[in-house]
Amino acid sequence: MKKDIETGSDIRVLVDTFYSRVREDNLLAPVFNEVIKDRWPEHLLKMYGFWETVLFGSPAYKGSPFPKHARLPVDQLHFDRWLMLFNQTLDDLFTGEKADEAKWRGGKMAEMFMHKIAYFKTHPEKLMS
């Protein structure tokens, strides 16, 4: 029986399952693997902290996630696939308020990142180094 996202362990299961799917996806895997290379353990640790901060308000993540994404070679199709895999992973593993919140927040982040990346593609002079 599925339960809601309640603990850091639940976040780890979500993140590990989601990114294992991303690493197998023919559209997303090349983008992620090119950027992350052999630093997957480090990336996953950051994502555990990020989602703990987003969903539980803990101070586990510090920083700004967008700058590392600003120059990625991605478009709407990539964001749609990311969101589909993310929501599917949530649906497969969890049910409840936090799971619904994670879907909502994931959708808002994908939307914001997509618009910002599109903006910087047409205004590269605005990108900070």
HELIX and SHEET records of a PDB file:
HELIX    1   1 GLY A    8  GLU A   24  1                                  17    
HELIX    2   2 LEU A   28  ILE A   36  1                                   9    
HELIX    3   3 TRP A   40  PHE A   56  1                                  17    
HELIX    4   4 PRO A   67  HIS A   69  5                                   3    
HELIX    5   5 GLN A   76  LEU A   93  1                                  18    
HELIX    6   6 GLU A   97  THR A  122  1                                  26    
HELIX    7   7 PRO A  124  LYS A  126  5                                   3    
END                                                                             
